[in-house]
Amino acid sequence: MPSASAQHPTNASPSRPHPPLPNELLLLAESQWIFTEEELLLTPSVLAGLSPAKERESRGKGVNFILQVGIMLKLPQITLATASVFLHRFFMRHSMVEDKAAGKPANHYYSVAATCLFLATKVEENCRKMKDLVVACVRVAQKNPGKVVDEQDKEYWRWRDTVLHMEDILLEAVCFDLSLEPPYKTLFELLCFFGEENNKRLRNAAWAFVNDSCLTMLCLLFSSRAIAASALYAAARHCEVKFLDDAEGRPWWEIVGVELRSIRRACNYMAGIYENTPLRNGGDGGSIYERTPEDGDEWVAKTRERREEREGSRERERSEGLEDSLERGGEVSAGASVSGSEGDRKRRREEIDDIPWGGEEKEEREEKRIKVEGNGTMNGVDHCNGVEVKVEEALDADGSEEGEVEP
């Protein structure tokens, strides 16, 4: 059943600030890490003999390691997203398997994930003690949340030395490019701009899209802003929400500065990942990822509502409301007319019945009868409100004959 937002699509209020565009320097730095799908099939791991499907699975396991350790350390979602971006960028320059020909060692995704999280806590200023980080990594790696780890344990020192050693390699691999803008902030700004920040169903669906995108290589294919817009697009299609064009007739994706083709490509990529290698259970509600033709017509986009459509719907609502009010008014008038006619007849009968007919002479009775008939009748017929009532019928309602006197 369509939600209230689907029936009455919202529009960006004129008082709301326009969603700010990202910093040009951040866009330039981010564009250096955007690749094509063909280039993602030529990563160092794939060239070293690892299959593309196996590499995607290993990347997903590395990000899942980051999420579990982050939850144990109570880190915010933005820090975990930053760490996942570091991991994906690292494996665009280093291999997961050993390259004997080039003399390069293998880099296990757990070790890289722990180092990326350690660096992300510094970048996002959510630092944790090295001891707490290492203990959490040991517990997650060994799948034992209650394991007791102290500084005398060999695993503790092995993980500590690995993280400190890999930090320099990671910084070199990402070219010390540490300034990131995760899509979560941009997504929230878009929700506020369109007045949907309190739409819990839409917000959660869009947030889930961004969370799932961290497990994939989507951050290497699209910019952070495009991912946020794709999340909003997929959630709006799933929740049947539309966004109104601006005063110039531009659709919402042009307002936020993202091409519709890029949005649909990102949604289709996530749909393919979800169908082929599902990393999470879709649940009873089904998947929010639906395939859309990338070159589909913009005029029939399900998430867009043109202003002429909104004005036409308002005109129809006003006309329907006017017709309903006229019908209700006619029923009330007719009811009042009938009620008035019945009241006049009743009041006339009461006036006639109150006349003392008994005990007078015949001439006196005739004079009273003529007097009563002359007050509101003509020829013995009452024309009040167009209803004919004969006085004789009212007088003889008790069944007595003319001239008889009630005892």
SELO-932024 format. One line per 2 residues: number of its first residue (from 1); their letters; for each residue x, y, z of C-alpha. Coordinates in pm, 1 decimal, m for minus. Layout:
! SELO-932024
NUM) A) X:Y:Z ~ ...
//
This chain:
! SELO-932024
1) MP) 0.0:0.0:0.0 ~ 151.6:335.6:m95.0
3) SA) 270.7:546.2:190.5 ~ 155.6:895.4:270.0
5) SA) 461.9:1031.2:95.7 ~ 373.2:838.1:m218.9
7) QH) 23.0:981.7:m225.2 ~ 139.1:1336.3:m149.8
9) PT) 499.1:1368.8:m270.9 ~ 706.9:1620.7:m86.7
11) NA) 903.2:1905.7:m229.6 ~ 1204.3:2095.3:m113.6
13) SP) 1081.6:2392.5:84.9 ~ 1208.0:2731.2:m31.2
15) SR) 1332.6:2794.3:322.6 ~ 1552.0:2483.7:318.1
17) PH) 1915.2:2541.7:215.7 ~ 2030.5:2390.1:m110.6
19) PP) 2240.8:2073.6:m56.6 ~ 2601.4:2193.8:m60.0
21) LP) 2825.0:2069.5:m338.2 ~ 3141.6:1883.7:m236.4
23) NE) 3475.9:2054.4:m218.9 ~ 3648.8:2074.2:m557.3
25) LL) 3974.8:1945.1:m411.5 ~ 3796.4:1644.5:m265.4
27) LL) 3630.9:1578.6:m601.5 ~ 3965.8:1594.7:m778.0
29) AE) 4129.2:1361.3:m526.4 ~ 3835.3:1121.1:m539.8
31) SQ) 3833.4:1112.1:m919.5 ~ 4182.2:958.3:m913.7
33) WI) 4034.3:650.8:m744.3 ~ 3743.4:599.3:m985.0
35) FT) 3785.5:304.1:m1221.9 ~ 3580.8:127.3:m1486.1
37) EE) 3437.3:m221.0:m1446.7 ~ 3690.8:m351.0:m1698.0
39) EL) 3977.6:m208.0:m1491.9 ~ 3844.7:m382.9:m1181.5
41) LL) 3907.9:m711.4:m1361.1 ~ 4279.2:m623.9:m1385.5
43) TP) 4363.7:m574.0:m1016.9 ~ 4696.9:m704.7:m884.1
45) SV) 4520.8:m999.0:m718.4 ~ 4348.2:m1100.6:m1041.0
47) LA) 4670.1:m1065.4:m1240.0 ~ 4840.8:m1284.9:m979.7
49) GL) 4594.0:m1567.1:m1046.8 ~ 4301.0:m1494.6:m812.8
51) SP) 3956.5:m1509.1:m973.1 ~ 3750.8:m1186.8:m973.0
53) AK) 3470.2:m1356.9:m778.3 ~ 3714.0:m1480.6:m514.5
55) ER) 3868.6:m1136.2:m484.0 ~ 3524.9:m974.0:m432.0
57) ES) 3448.0:m1232.3:m166.7 ~ 3779.2:m1165.9:12.6
59) RG) 3719.2:m791.5:2.7 ~ 3376.5:m847.8:155.7
61) KG) 3527.8:m1059.0:432.1 ~ 3781.7:m786.3:504.0
63) VN) 3508.5:m521.6:534.2 ~ 3303.5:m755.9:752.2
65) FI) 3607.7:m788.9:979.3 ~ 3620.7:m409.3:1004.8
67) LQ) 3251.1:m395.0:1095.5 ~ 3277.9:m658.8:1368.8
69) VG) 3584.4:m501.1:1528.1 ~ 3425.1:m157.3:1499.8
71) IM) 3110.1:m275.1:1673.7 ~ 3318.7:m422.9:1952.0
73) LK) 3500.9:m90.1:1990.6 ~ 3174.8:110.2:1954.8
75) LP) 3302.7:313.1:1662.7 ~ 3066.7:531.9:1453.1
77) QI) 2952.9:419.4:1109.7 ~ 3146.4:692.5:927.1
79) TL) 3474.9:563.1:1069.0 ~ 3394.8:210.8:950.7
81) AT) 3303.1:339.9:604.0 ~ 3633.1:528.3:582.4
83) AS) 3824.2:214.3:676.6 ~ 3643.1:13.4:407.5
85) VF) 3738.6:270.9:141.7 ~ 4102.5:245.6:250.9
87) LH) 4086.4:m131.8:216.0 ~ 3942.2:m124.9:m136.8
89) RF) 4197.7:131.5:m249.5 ~ 4483.1:m64.9:m95.9
91) FM) 4400.3:m378.0:m295.8 ~ 4402.2:m174.8:m618.3
93) RH) 4779.0:m147.8:m569.6 ~ 4867.1:m463.3:m374.6
95) SM) 4778.0:m827.8:m416.0 ~ 4611.8:m1067.9:m174.8
97) VE) 4823.8:m1356.0:m299.0 ~ 5199.1:m1386.9:m322.7
99) DK) 5352.4:m1276.7:m649.1 ~ 5673.5:m1478.9:m673.9
101) AA) 5765.7:m1333.9:m1010.9 ~ 5761.2:m981.1:m877.3
103) GK) 5887.0:m1083.3:m535.7 ~ 5586.8:m936.9:m355.4
105) PA) 5443.5:m1107.3:m46.0 ~ 5076.8:m1181.9:9.1
107) NH) 4863.6:m939.2:206.2 ~ 4593.1:m1108.2:409.4
109) YY) 4268.6:m915.0:416.4 ~ 4237.7:m946.0:795.1
111) SV) 4574.6:m777.0:851.8 ~ 4494.4:m504.5:599.1
113) AA) 4147.5:m454.5:750.9 ~ 4289.3:m408.7:1102.2
115) TC) 4541.1:m154.8:973.0 ~ 4275.4:35.6:776.4
117) LF) 4057.9:59.3:1086.3 ~ 4352.3:179.6:1294.0
119) LA) 4423.2:453.0:1039.0 ~ 4054.7:547.2:1006.1
121) TK) 4023.6:605.7:1381.3 ~ 4297.5:865.9:1349.9
123) VE) 4155.3:1029.1:1037.6 ~ 3801.3:1057.4:1178.6
125) EN) 3932.8:1150.3:1525.4 ~ 3773.2:853.2:1698.2
127) CR) 4094.5:712.8:1839.4 ~ 4107.0:398.2:2046.5
129) KM) 4396.0:258.5:2245.9 ~ 4624.8:23.1:2057.6
131) KD) 4568.7:m242.2:2322.4 ~ 4189.5:m228.9:2283.5
133) LV) 4218.3:m248.7:1905.4 ~ 4453.3:m544.7:1911.8
135) VA) 4242.0:m735.3:2166.3 ~ 3930.5:m683.1:1953.4
137) CV) 4115.4:m799.7:1639.4 ~ 4232.9:m1117.1:1811.8
139) RV) 3882.8:m1200.0:1936.8 ~ 3719.4:m1143.3:1598.3
141) AQ) 3989.7:m1327.8:1403.6 ~ 3961.7:m1632.8:1628.4
143) KN) 3580.9:m1605.3:1646.1 ~ 3593.0:m1602.4:2023.1
145) PG) 3438.7:m1281.8:2166.3 ~ 3515.1:m1385.0:2523.3
147) KV) 3880.8:m1474.1:2472.6 ~ 4116.3:m1333.6:2734.7
149) VD) 4403.1:m1151.4:2566.3 ~ 4682.4:m980.4:2757.1
151) EQ) 5021.0:m836.3:2675.7 ~ 5189.5:m1169.1:2751.6
153) DK) 5002.7:m1344.9:2473.0 ~ 5195.2:m1413.3:2151.3
155) EY) 4886.2:m1334.2:1942.0 ~ 4871.7:m989.7:2096.6
157) WR) 5226.5:m902.4:1992.5 ~ 5190.1:m1057.3:1649.0
159) WR) 4881.9:m847.2:1570.6 ~ 5037.0:m533.6:1720.3
161) DT) 5353.5:m565.2:1512.6 ~ 5152.0:m640.7:1198.7
163) VL) 4933.8:m330.4:1234.3 ~ 5230.6:m99.9:1298.2
165) HM) 5423.9:m248.3:1005.6 ~ 5130.9:m233.1:763.5
167) ED) 5045.5:126.8:851.2 ~ 5337.8:266.6:651.4
169) IL) 5259.1:41.3:355.6 ~ 4894.1:148.6:365.6
171) LE) 4979.6:518.7:373.3 ~ 5204.8:475.4:73.1
173) AV) 4944.2:271.0:m114.2 ~ 4671.3:534.2:m72.6
175) CF) 4921.5:811.7:m157.9 ~ 4852.1:977.0:178.4
177) DL) 4510.2:1071.1:41.3 ~ 4324.9:1063.7:371.4
179) SL) 4053.0:1325.6:316.7 ~ 3729.0:1142.8:244.5
181) EP) 3362.4:1236.2:239.3 ~ 3158.6:924.3:319.8
183) PY) 2815.2:907.0:154.9 ~ 2633.3:901.6:488.5
185) KT) 2667.9:1275.4:543.0 ~ 2562.9:1355.0:186.2
187) LF) 2264.8:1121.0:212.5 ~ 2140.2:1288.6:528.3
189) EL) 2175.3:1631.6:367.0 ~ 1965.0:1512.7:72.1
191) LC) 1697.5:1372.5:302.7 ~ 1679.8:1704.7:487.7
193) FF) 1667.2:1901.7:163.0 ~ 1368.3:1704.9:35.2
195) GE) 1196.5:1710.6:376.2 ~ 1215.0:1332.5:425.4
197) EN) 1445.5:1316.6:725.6 ~ 1156.3:1191.2:942.2
199) NK) 1044.0:927.1:691.6 ~ 1183.1:631.1:883.0
201) RL) 1111.2:370.2:616.3 ~ 1279.0:571.1:341.0
203) RN) 1571.1:668.5:561.9 ~ 1641.2:312.2:673.9
205) AA) 1621.1:175.9:320.3 ~ 1867.6:435.7:190.8
207) WA) 2097.8:376.5:487.2 ~ 2095.5:1.8:417.8
209) FV) 2200.5:67.3:58.4 ~ 2506.8:261.5:174.5
211) ND) 2591.6:m3.4:433.7 ~ 2579.1:m279.2:171.8
213) SC) 2781.3:m72.5:m74.2 ~ 3074.2:m74.3:170.3
215) LT) 3100.6:m450.5:124.3 ~ 3138.9:m410.2:m251.2
217) ML) 3370.8:m220.9:m487.0 ~ 3110.6:48.6:m553.2
219) CL) 3337.3:316.8:m402.8 ~ 3585.5:244.0:m685.1
221) LF) 3322.5:291.9:m955.4 ~ 3127.7:599.4:m841.1
223) SS) 3184.8:908.6:m635.9 ~ 3056.9:941.8:m282.3
225) RA) 2783.7:1182.3:m394.4 ~ 2668.1:943.6:m667.2
227) IA) 2645.0:660.2:m412.7 ~ 2433.4:876.7:m180.4
229) AS) 2201.5:974.4:m468.2 ~ 2177.7:608.3:m576.4
231) AL) 2082.3:509.1:m223.7 ~ 1807.8:771.4:m222.0
233) YA) 1688.1:659.6:m566.0 ~ 1672.3:290.1:m470.9
235) AA) 1498.3:367.0:m141.4 ~ 1245.9:599.3:m309.6
237) RH) 1156.2:331.6:m565.8 ~ 1119.5:75.0:m288.6
239) CE) 906.4:304.4:m68.3 ~ 711.4:457.9:m361.0
241) VK) 820.6:813.6:m283.9 ~ 844.7:1088.5:m545.1
243) FL) 1033.4:1417.1:m541.6 ~ 892.0:1727.2:m706.8
245) DD) 1080.8:1919.7:m974.0 ~ 1211.7:2262.9:m885.2
247) AE) 1066.2:2590.8:m1012.0 ~ 1272.1:2563.4:m1331.4
249) GR) 1139.6:2215.6:m1406.7 ~ 1462.8:2032.4:m1324.2
251) PW) 1435.0:1681.2:m1175.8 ~ 1577.0:1610.1:m835.0
253) WE) 1893.7:1435.7:m960.5 ~ 1993.5:1747.5:m1153.5
255) IV) 1933.3:1957.1:m843.6 ~ 2181.5:1746.7:m644.7
257) GV) 2429.3:1739.2:m934.1 ~ 2426.9:1368.1:m1028.3
259) EL) 2346.6:1209.2:m1363.9 ~ 2050.7:971.6:m1372.8
261) RS) 2252.3:723.6:m1580.0 ~ 2516.4:699.6:m1306.3
263) IR) 2245.8:648.8:m1043.9 ~ 2087.9:364.5:m1240.1
265) RA) 2424.9:205.6:m1311.2 ~ 2505.3:199.8:m940.2
267) CN) 2167.0:46.5:m855.5 ~ 2208.1:m218.4:m1124.4
269) YM) 2557.1:m300.7:m998.0 ~ 2425.7:m351.9:m647.5
271) AG) 2138.2:m561.3:m783.7 ~ 2386.3:m784.9:m966.7
273) IY) 2599.9:m828.7:m656.0 ~ 2293.7:m904.4:m447.1
275) EN) 2162.1:m1162.7:m694.2 ~ 2489.1:m1343.8:m762.4
277) TP) 2671.1:m1335.4:m428.8 ~ 2424.2:m1226.9:m157.8
279) LR) 2615.0:m1109.8:147.8 ~ 2301.2:m1051.4:353.1
281) NG) 1958.7:m1199.5:377.1 ~ 1695.9:m991.3:200.8
283) GD) 1434.2:m1071.8:465.2 ~ 1062.0:m1104.7:417.5
285) GG) 1030.7:m754.6:273.6 ~ 1240.7:m842.6:m32.2
287) SI) 1538.4:m664.6:m178.6 ~ 1540.2:m289.1:m232.5
289) YE) 1764.6:m332.3:m537.1 ~ 1569.2:m335.8:m861.3
291) RT) 1722.0:m328.9:m1206.3 ~ 1643.0:m23.8:m1418.9
293) PE) 1735.1:42.3:m1783.7 ~ 2028.6:281.8:m1773.9
295) DG) 1905.1:467.5:m2081.0 ~ 1540.5:476.5:m1969.2
297) DE) 1327.0:781.4:m2026.4 ~ 1375.5:1046.2:m1758.0
299) WV) 1016.4:1166.9:m1797.5 ~ 874.4:839.5:m1665.9
301) AK) 1114.0:794.6:m1373.8 ~ 921.6:657.2:m1075.9
303) TR) 1096.7:886.2:m829.7 ~ 1014.3:1206.1:m1018.3
305) ER) 697.1:1414.1:m1009.2 ~ 657.3:1700.3:m1252.7
307) RE) 493.4:2022.7:m1141.4 ~ 213.4:1998.0:m1396.1
309) ER) 121.4:1657.5:m1252.2 ~ 109.1:1803.7:m899.1
311) EG) m105.3:2097.7:m1014.6 ~ m336.5:1865.8:m1209.4
313) SR) m385.8:1641.3:m906.7 ~ m462.4:1943.8:m688.9
315) ER) m720.1:2068.5:m939.9 ~ m887.2:1728.1:m942.1
317) ER) m893.3:1719.3:m563.2 ~ m1047.0:2067.4:m547.5
319) SE) m1313.3:1982.6:m806.3 ~ m1400.0:1656.9:m631.0
321) GL) m1421.3:1838.4:m296.6 ~ m1649.6:2103.6:m449.5
323) ED) m1880.2:1839.7:m594.8 ~ m1898.1:1658.9:m260.2
325) SL) m1982.4:1981.9:m77.3 ~ m2255.5:2066.5:m330.7
327) ER) m2408.1:1720.6:m295.6 ~ m2404.1:1744.6:83.1
329) GG) m2556.9:2093.4:66.6 ~ m2839.7:1973.2:m161.7
331) EV) m2922.9:1686.1:72.7 ~ m2939.5:1925.1:369.5
333) SA) m3166.5:2170.1:181.3 ~ m3403.6:1896.1:71.2
335) GA) m3417.9:1758.0:422.9 ~ m3492.9:2101.4:564.2
337) SV) m3774.1:2159.1:308.7 ~ m3945.4:1830.8:387.1
339) SG) m3904.4:1888.8:757.7 ~ m4055.6:2237.0:723.7
341) SE) m4357.9:2108.6:533.7 ~ m4426.3:1838.5:790.2
343) GD) m4388.8:2089.4:1073.2 ~ m4637.9:2329.8:915.3
345) RK) m4893.9:2055.9:870.3 ~ m4850.9:1938.0:1228.7
347) RR) m4877.6:2289.5:1365.7 ~ m5198.0:2347.9:1158.6
349) RE) m5355.6:2032.2:1297.0 ~ m5271.3:2136.4:1653.7
351) EI) m5430.4:2479.1:1601.7 ~ m5749.3:2322.0:1462.4
353) DD) m5769.9:2062.0:1737.3 ~ m5738.5:2328.6:2007.6
355) IP) m6063.7:2503.7:1891.9 ~ m6356.0:2417.9:2122.7
357) WG) m6607.9:2286.5:1868.5 ~ m6849.2:2138.9:2117.1
359) GE) m7135.9:2331.8:2281.3 ~ m7185.2:2596.8:2006.0
361) EK) m7464.2:2643.6:1763.3 ~ m7425.2:2531.4:1404.7
363) EE) m7383.0:2888.7:1279.1 ~ m7105.6:2958.5:1534.5
365) RE) m6921.6:2643.3:1433.2 ~ m6934.6:2744.5:1066.9
367) EK) m6802.4:3090.7:1146.7 ~ m6501.9:2943.3:1338.0
369) RI) m6437.6:2698.1:1057.6 ~ m6439.7:2975.9:797.1
371) KV) m6210.4:3185.7:1017.3 ~ m5957.8:2901.9:1048.9
373) EG) m5968.7:2826.6:677.8 ~ m5917.2:3192.2:587.8
375) NG) m5593.9:3225.0:789.5 ~ m5383.1:2990.2:573.1
377) TM) m5603.1:2810.4:322.3 ~ m5777.0:2875.2:m0.7
379) NG) m6090.4:2679.4:m91.5 ~ m6026.3:2438.1:191.7
381) VD) m5673.2:2352.5:62.1 ~ m5345.7:2443.8:241.0
383) HC) m5079.4:2564.0:m6.4 ~ m4800.8:2613.3:250.3
385) NG) m4469.2:2492.9:98.6 ~ m4653.2:2341.6:m195.4
387) VE) m4817.5:2065.5:12.9 ~ m5195.5:2026.7:m10.5
389) VK) m5371.3:1945.6:315.0 ~ m5752.1:1954.9:329.7
391) VE) m5890.3:2100.7:648.2 ~ m6186.6:1864.3:638.9
393) EA) m5950.2:1565.7:654.4 ~ m5772.1:1719.6:953.2
395) LD) m6102.0:1783.5:1130.5 ~ m6236.4:1435.8:1062.6
397) AD) m5909.6:1257.9:1157.1 ~ m6072.3:1135.8:1482.2
399) GS) m6348.4:958.0:1286.1 ~ m6636.0:1174.9:1409.7
401) EE) m6902.1:1299.4:1166.6 ~ m6987.7:1664.9:1113.1
403) GE) m7226.4:1796.7:1377.9 ~ m7136.8:1535.2:1635.4
405) VE) m7006.0:1649.4:1969.4 ~ m6749.1:1448.7:2158.6
407) P) m6862.3:1349.7:2507.9
//
